[in-house]
Amino acid sequence: MSDFETVLYKSSDSETWLSDPMGRIPNRAMYFGDGLFETMVYDGEQIRFWDYHCERLSSGLTLLGFEDFKIPATEITHLADFYGSGKPLRIRWTVYREGLGKYSPESNLVSQVLHFQSFHAAPKLKEIAGFSDSIFLVGNAFSSLKTISALPYVLANQEKVKKGLDELILMDNTGNISEGSTSNIFWMKDGRIFTPSLSTGCIDGVGRRVLIEKLAQMGFEVNEGEFGQTDLLNADLVWVSNVTGISMIHQIENQKFDPNLPDFLENIL
């Protein structure tokens, strides 16, 4: 599949998605990172887990003090159908506060950007992972949101590349496992499944929510909590996930794990 890409913009006073930002630069997204985003997968027929994305975005906008925002569900799904033409897409939906001002906003209305790209699934295996020694997350009222001020993850991925790793595992400021550099992290020990709680500063991922719900429905014991490096390194299986898929981890530091995707994770996302 050849790569495809297009970007559309829509302000609060427009009824149409446009391919030109119409002079709306600079803006609060650029100056202050004042907004949220969703990364979504269109599978050729529908946007997967659409309701979960809408719920997360809506609750996040409320927490950040945006005015009531009517999610343009029909518009976005129709645009995905049009640009996807039956092929999978990766969609980044960015929502940011209009106006400029300084730290005090001039408006709480919403502008939006839709970025459609060719979809590339997550790799089935990430061979080597390690722990970050420079980025430590802090849990707070906003840490679980997908804000557009993503500097910790930019720096984490720089560190990952510099170290020649396939995945970098982030800790919180008290030494608990938090998440991967672009994904949530899970592991299995003696048939029980573990994942860090949101208190560790990890993103409240849609893929994370789906996994927790479906694994519990399968009868697995899923434990959300605060866990250290030793807990993770003693695991039988380790994987990272986001809406683009699940990647098994073969090795963290000098500890190896079963790299094969277990049957219960097949087609779960």
N, C-alpha and C positions, 0 to 999 in steps of 0.2 A: 504494500500500500504506500503510495507516495504521500509525503507530508503535506498537510493542509493547514492553513491558518487564516483567521480573520478576526477583527475586533470591532465591536459595536458599542455605542455609547447612548445613554438616555438620562436626561435630567428630569427633575420633578415637574418642570413646566412643559415637558414635551410628551406627545402621545406616540412618538415614533422612535425606533432605534436607528441611529445614524452611524455611518462609517467615519464621520469626522467629529472630533470633540468640540468644534465650533468655538475655539478660543477659550475653552474652560481650563486652561493651564496658565498660571499655576493654580493649584487647588489644595484642599486640606489633606487629601491623600498624599500628595507630594510633600507638603510642608510638615505635616504632623503625624502621618500614618494613622489618620483618624477614620478608621473604618474596619470592615470585616470582609472576609472572602470565603467562598465555598469552592472546593475542587470537586467536580462531579463527572460521572461517566455516563455518556449516552451509548447504549448498547446496539444502536441501529433501529430500535423500536421505542425505547423509553429511557428517561433519565433514571438510573438505578437509585433506589432509596430516596427518591425525591421528597417524600414527606419528612424524612429525618433531616435532610438538608434544610428544608424550610423551617422546621421547628427550631433547629439550632441557630439559624440566622435570625429568626424573629426574636428569640429569647435574648440573643446577644445584643441586638439593636436596642431592645428595651433596657437592658442593663447599662448600655452606653448613653442612654438619654435621647435617642433619636425619636422624632415624632412618629405617630402611628404610620406604618408602611404597609400598603396593600401589595403583597407579593404577586408579581405579574406571571402567575403560573402558566396560563394559557399561552401568553406571548413567548415565554422562554421555551416551552415544550414545542411550540410550532416552529420556532427558529432552529431548534435542534433537529427537528424532522427535515427542515429545508436544507440546512447545511450538511447534515449527516447523510441524507439520501440513502438510508439503509446501512450506512457504515458507522462503526464506532467512533466516538469523539471524546476528547478530554475537554471539559468546559470549566473555565475559571470565571466565577461570578463574583465581582468585586462591588461592594456597596460602601460608599463613603459620604461623609457629611458635606453638604453644599456650603457655599460661601467661602470666605477666607478668614479675616480677622486674625487675631494672634492666638494665644492659647484659649481665650474665651471665644467660642463660636459665635458667628453672626446669624446662624440658622441651624435648625436641627432637621431640615429636609434632606432628602436622599438623592444622590446621583449614583448611576450604576454603569458598570462596564462588563460586557460579556466577551470573553476571549475563547474562541473555538479553535482547537488544534486536533491533529491526528492523535488517536489514542495508541499508547504503547503500554502494554500490561507490565506490572511489576515482575522482575525476574523471579523464577521459581526458587533460586538458591542464591544467597549471598555468602560467599565462601569464608571471608575473614572479617570479623568485627573487633572493635576495641572500645575502651572507655575514654571519654573525653577528659583531658586534663586542663581544659581552659574554659569550658562553658558549663555553668551550674545554674539550673533553673530554680525559681522561687515560686511557690504556690501562693496565689492571691485571688482576689475576686474576679480578675480578668484573665488569669493564666490559662484557663481551659478554652478560651475563645481563640478562633483563628483570626487574629488581628493582622492588618497589613503592615504593621511594624514588626517585621520578622527577623530583626538583626541577629538574635541568638542562633537562629537556624542557618542563616547565611554564614556566620562565622564557624558554626559546627561543621557545615559541609566543606568549608575551606580546610578545616583541620582534617577531616576525613580524607580529602584528596591528598593533602600534604603527607599524610601517614600511609597512603597507598592502601586504604581499607575499603571494603565494600559496604560497611555500615559502621556508624559511630553511635555509641550508647551514651546518653546524657544522664547525669545524676542531678538530684536537687542539692540545695546548699547545706543539707544535713547528712548527705551521703547515701540517700535512698536512690534506687533505680527509678528513672522517670520515663524515658521514651527513647526511640531511635531519632536519627537526625531528620527524617521525613515521615516518621511512622510511629505508631504505638507498638509496644513490645509485649509479648506473651511467652510463657514457658510452661512446660508440664513436668511434674515430678510425681512418680508413683501414682499415675492416673489422675492427679489433681492439677488444675490449671490455675495459673497465677498471672496477674497483671497489676502494674502500679495504679494506685488510686489517684484521683484528680488532685489530691492534696500535695502531690509531689511536683506539681507544675506542668504536668503533661497536658497535651491537647485532648479535648473531649471529641475524639474522632468518630465520624459516622461509621467507619469500618470497625472501630473498637466496639461501638454500641451494638452493631449487628452481630459481631462475634460473641459478645457476652450473652446476648439474648438467645442466639441459636445454640450455642454450646450448652447453656442451661436447659434448653428444651430437649437436647439430646441426653440429658441426665448427668452431665459432667458437673462436678463441684468447681465453680469459678470463684476464686478468691481475689478481691481487690484490696490492696493494702500497701504498706510501706515495707520494702524489702531491700536488703543490701546486696552487694556484689556476690557474697558467698552464696546467698539464696539462688541467684541466677546461675552461677557457675556450677552448682550442684544439680542442675536440671537434667532431664533426659532429652527433652526437645526444646528448642527455642525458635520463635519466629517473630517477624515484624509484619505489620499490616497497615494498609490504608485502603481507600476505595478503589485503587488500581489493582489490588490483589495482595496475596500473601507470599512472603519470601522466607524460606527456612534459613536458619543460621547454622553453618557447619562448625565454625570455630570462633571463640571469644578468648582473646589473649592466647594462652597455651592449652585451653580446655576445648575438647572436641565434643560434638553432639551428633546425633543421628540426622543426616541431611535430607532424608526422604520425607516428602509430604505425606502425612498419615491420611488414611481414608476419610476420617471424620472432618478433615479440612478441605477435601476436594469440593470445588464448586460452592463453597459456603459464602463467598463474596462475589 
